[in-house]
Amino acid sequence: MKNFLFLYTFLLLGLNSHAQTANLKSQVKTDTIHSEILNADRAYTIYLPKGYESNTDKKYPILYLLHGLSGINSSWFESASVKQVQDQLAASGESVDMIIVSPNAGGNPDTEWNGYFDMPGWNYEQFFYKEFLPHIESMYRVIGNKQNRAVAGLSMGGGGSTAYGQRHPELFGSVYAMSALMDLPENRNNQTDQNSQTKRALLTKSVIENSCVDYVINATEEQKEALRSIRWFVDCGDDDFLLDSNIDFFRAMRNAKIPLEFRIRDGAHDWLYWQSALLDCLPFVSQSFQR
């Protein structure tokens, strides 16, 4: 009987120790939110830092991380190892503990809606601000102010994160755009049939209508001053087909006297480049959170 009690106590202590260790690890979860605006369920993948489950009084800064064309909410985590990169940077002190969330705004562009803007049949930007952001920041322990909220993304998501920062500077303290779809290349009016109502054509029109370059060029002095309240970082590879539009954005920002960091590194429009960009992105937004 004594041996049984000893074994039971030993196993119980072992289980408690395992549970405590598990609570200290970071977690990645996927969940869904029902959108009345989109009339659909939308998935999101979220990273919760180590100790999130055990330290229930602590609130965290948040990074909204946007995927590219044909990507989905899990793309960043499966193709760029966000969890592993953030775990390593946090352990070395280069990044602070934060919540990272990636919503689903994509899929096969020929059959699924893509894009972070409002367009006929797909009012995604309304969904993001009226439903998604409030849901995340009430469901999870988010600090919930400008200084502790950042947005970043790649390609289509890089343009989306830039546009979100432009139109909602009161919400975001920093923006990090990677290989961003700031605008369409030359001859953009020939990119799509102007009368087409396909999902891909509507996405193309929305990018033209929400040009990040044109926004800066046409910005009022009041809008420029609001943009100066954000820390900006633009990062694009020298072999990227979107490099010219990123350079155009940099020139527009410089002419408007809006500070930003701009990097052209060796690389193309691919996951190898975007995973390496995380090594700059996560410390950059961390610096904003610590201000």
VENRA-V115484 format. One record per pair of residues at least 24 apart in sequence whose C-alpha atoms are under 7 Angstrom apart, sorted by the first residue. I is the first residue (numbers start at 0). J is the second residue. Records with the same first field share a line. If there is no record, write none. Layout:
I: J + J
//
This chain:
22: 49 + 50 + 52 + 53
23: 49 + 50
24: 49 + 50
25: 49
34: 126 + 130
36: 122 + 126
37: 121 + 122 + 126
41: 103
42: 72 + 102 + 103
43: 72 + 100 + 101 + 102 + 103
44: 72 + 73 + 100 + 101 + 102
45: 99 + 100 + 101
46: 82 + 98 + 99 + 100
47: 98
48: 96 + 97 + 98
58: 140 + 141 + 142
59: 97 + 98 + 140 + 141 + 142
60: 97 + 98 + 141 + 142 + 147 + 148 + 288
61: 97 + 98 + 99 + 141 + 147 + 148 + 149
62: 98 + 99 + 100 + 148 + 149 + 150
63: 99 + 100 + 101 + 149 + 150 + 151
64: 99 + 100 + 101 + 150 + 151 + 152
65: 101 + 102 + 151 + 152 + 153 + 156
66: 152 + 153 + 156
67: 153 + 154 + 155 + 156
68: 105 + 113 + 155
69: 105 + 106 + 107 + 108
70: 105 + 106
71: 103 + 104 + 105 + 106
72: 101 + 102 + 103
78: 270
79: 270 + 274
93: 282
94: 281 + 282 + 285
95: 285
108: 198 + 199
109: 198 + 199
112: 198
113: 202
114: 202
115: 159
116: 205
118: 201 + 205
144: 170
145: 169 + 170 + 171 + 172
146: 171 + 172 + 287 + 288
147: 172 + 288
148: 172
149: 173 + 174 + 284
150: 174 + 175
151: 175 + 176
152: 176 + 177
153: 177 + 178 + 179
154: 178 + 179 + 180
155: 179 + 180
158: 211
161: 211
162: 211
165: 226
168: 225 + 226 + 229
171: 229
172: 229 + 230 + 287
173: 229 + 230 + 231 + 284 + 287
174: 230 + 231 + 232
175: 231 + 232 + 233 + 280
176: 232 + 233 + 234
177: 233 + 234 + 235
178: 234 + 235 + 236 + 241 + 268
179: 241 + 245
180: 241
181: 210 + 211 + 212 + 244 + 245
182: 206 + 207 + 210 + 211 + 212 + 244
183: 207
184: 244
212: 247 + 248 + 251
215: 251 + 252
216: 251
223: 257
226: 257
227: 257 + 258
230: 259
231: 259 + 260
232: 259 + 260 + 261
233: 260 + 261 + 262
234: 261 + 262 + 263
235: 262 + 263 + 264
236: 263 + 264 + 265 + 266 + 267
237: 263 + 264 + 265 + 266 + 267
238: 266 + 267
239: 267 + 268
//
